[in-house]
Amino acid sequence: MNTSVKRVLFVCVENSNRSQMAEAFARMLGGNTVQAYSAGSRPSGVVNPKAIAAMRELGYDLSTHGSKSLQELPDVEFDFVATMGCGDECPFIKARNREDWSFPDPKHLSPDEYRNVRDQIREKVRSVLKGINVSVLYDFPAYGSKPLQERPDVELSFMAREMALLDLELFAMP
């Protein structure tokens, strides 16, 4: 595999759900061989608590991310750019490879439907990284879409169990 660092960008409208999760998966799967970015054509200014909860189930702290605009991106050529739902609002961004992904906006979906979108994004990111010659560091097991508290193979501390239960409450928010 190619050892040079690859730059990847994921763009959606609000930069609060899909593109944030895609950026997180690129970081998780690509490690230090990837510089992952996300942005929105009309950023909401916050990362959706449902996205934070969904990624926490897989061990990633998305609460450290912020919703960003396209203007905040570095002026570089990306190895790969994915757009998700922003259509003509996504201006031309220099990229060697680009795709438009048609994942539904999960912000109003049920927890199970939200996880399904998250898992589809994970698989797409994995495929893209392999396609641009990035060695994927960590392959999630097939049951990776289950919340941690439902996975018998993962032993959780008391605090982790409490956090997972709080995350489930966030999914119940309207």
N, C-alpha and C positions, 0 to 999 in steps of 0.2 A: 504494500500500500504506500501511497505517497505520504511523505513525512511533513510536508509544508502545512502550516496552519490555514484552514479554510474559513472563509467568512460567509456566514449564512444569515439571512434576514427573513422574518415572517411579519407580514403586514395584514391587519384587518382594520375595521372602521374604528372601534373604540380602544383597541389595545388593552382589553381588560379580561379576555377569555381565551379565544383560540390562539392568537399569536403569542400570548404570554406562555401558554402551555407548550406550544411548539418550541419557543426559545428555551424553555426549561428542559425539554426532552433533548434538544440539540446539545445543551451543556452536559446533561446526564450521560448521554450516549457517546458524545464525542470527546468529552474531557478537555484536556489542554491542546488537543489538535483542532479545536473549533473555536472561533470567535462568533458567538451567537448574539443576535440582536432581534428586537421586535419593536414595532411602532404602529401607530394608528393614523389613518387619514383625518379622523376627527376624534382624538383621544378623549376618553372620559375623565382622565385625571386620577382614576383609582383602578386597582386590580379587583375584580369581582371576588367577594368572599367565597363564593362557590368554587371558583378556580383555585383559590388558595387551599380550600378544604380537599378538593379532588387531588391536587398534587401532593398534599401532605400525606394522603393515603399511600402514596408511593415513595414517601421518604424525602420529598423535595419541599423546601421552604420558599414558596412563591411570595410570601409576605415581604420579602426583601426587594421585590421588583416594584417598579413604578410604571404607570401608564405614560408613554412617551409619544411625541409627535415625530413625523418624518423629518422635520427640520432639525431634530436633535441627533440624527444619525451622522456618523463620520462620512466625509466625502471620499468614498473609496469605491472600487469595483468589487461587488460581492461575487463569490463563487456560485451562490444560489440564492434566489429570492422566490418566496411563495406569497401570493396574495390570497386573501380569504374574504370574499364578500364586499370588497371595496370598489370593485368594478372600475369605471372610468375615473373615480376619485383618486386612484393610486397613480401618482405621476410616474414618469419614467425614472427608474433607478438603474444605475449601471450594474449589469449582472451578466455573468458568463452563461448562466442557465436560469430560467424562470418558469414557474408554473402557476396556474390559478387553481386553488383547491376549493372545492364546493362543499365544505362542511357547514352544517347548519349552525347558526349562532345559538349556543347552548344556554344563554343566560336565563331563559324562562323555562328550561326543561326540568323534568323530574331528576332526582339524584341518579337513578339508573340510566336514564337517557343521557344525562350529562357525562357520566362515566364512559358510556359508549362512544360519544364524540371524542372524549379525551383519549381513549384507547385507539381510535382510528387515527388521530393525530400522531400518537406515538409511533404507530406502524408506518405512517407516511414519512415521518422524520427519519426513522431508522432506514427506510428504503433510500431516501434522498442522500443521507450521509454515506451509505455504501456506494451509491451511484457516483459520488464525487471523491471516491477513494479515501474515505475516513474509516479507520478501524473502529467498529462499534465496541465500546468498552464493557457494556453491561446489557445483557439481554434479559428483559423482564419475563418472568414465567407466565404461562397462559392464564393463571389465576390472579395476575397482577391487578385486575380491575376490581377485585374485592377489597373492601375496606380492611385495614390492618386488624381491627378487632374481630373480624370474621375469618382470619387466616390462622389455622392451628399451627402452622410452621413458624410463625413469628411470635416470639415471646416478648411481651410488652411490659415496661415498667408501669407502676401506678400512674405516674404523670403522663406517660404516653397514652395510656388508656383513657384518661380524663380528657386529653386534648382530642383524641379521636371521637369521643362522645360529643364534645363541643362542636366539632366539625359537622357531625350529623345534624345537630340543631341548626347550623347555618344553612344546610341544604333544605331545611323545612321552611326557611324564610320565603315570603311571597315574592 
